[in-house]
């Protein structure tokens, strides 16, 4: 059975989008690759790319429970 997750609030989605844009701009200004930044941050390249492109998915290790479900 698939796990149900709560949708992001619009305000939180905007904050995450802004964070991703700032991460990407900072990386490009410093002429770093996604691999370099991911290694320094201790995350995978795919996670960094997801952050920079504003593609959010809840972490499978952190279940989100909906109070109405």
N, C-alpha and C positions, 0 to 999 in steps of 0.2 A: 504494500500500500504506500502511495506517495505521501511524503510529509507536506503538510500545509504550512505556508509561510505568510506572514503578514506583509502587505505591500509597504513600500517606503512612503513616508509622508512627503508631500511636495517640497517642503522646506528642507528636509534632510537630503532629498535627491538633488536639490540645487547646491547645497553645501558640498556634497560629494562630487558633483560636476565641476564646481569651482576648484576643488582640491586637485582633481585630475588635470585640469587645464594648467594650474600652477606648477604641478609636478613636471608636466611635459615641457612647459616653457623654461623652467629652471634647468632641466636636463639638456635641452637644446642650446641654451645660452652657454652652458659649460662644455658643450660639444662632447657629451658622454653618450654612450650607447645604452640601450635598455638593459643589456646584459651587465654592464658595469654598475649601473644604479641598483639593479635588482640584487646583485651580489653584496653591495655595500649595505643595502637595507635589510638583507636577510630574507628575501622573498623570491619567488620564482619570476621568471620573465613574463609568463602568462598573467600572473597577478598584477604586475606593474602595467602591462598593456591594458588589462581590464580597467584598472584605476584611471589610466590616462584617457581611455576612450569612453568612460562613463558607463561601462557595462557592469552593473552590480548584481551580485547574486549572494544570498546569505551563505556564510561559511557552513560546510556540513558538520563541523565540530561544535557549532553553536546553534542549537535548535531554537527557533523562534516560535513561541506558542501564541496562538490567537485566543484571546479571552472569550470570543464569541463562538469558536469552533468546538 
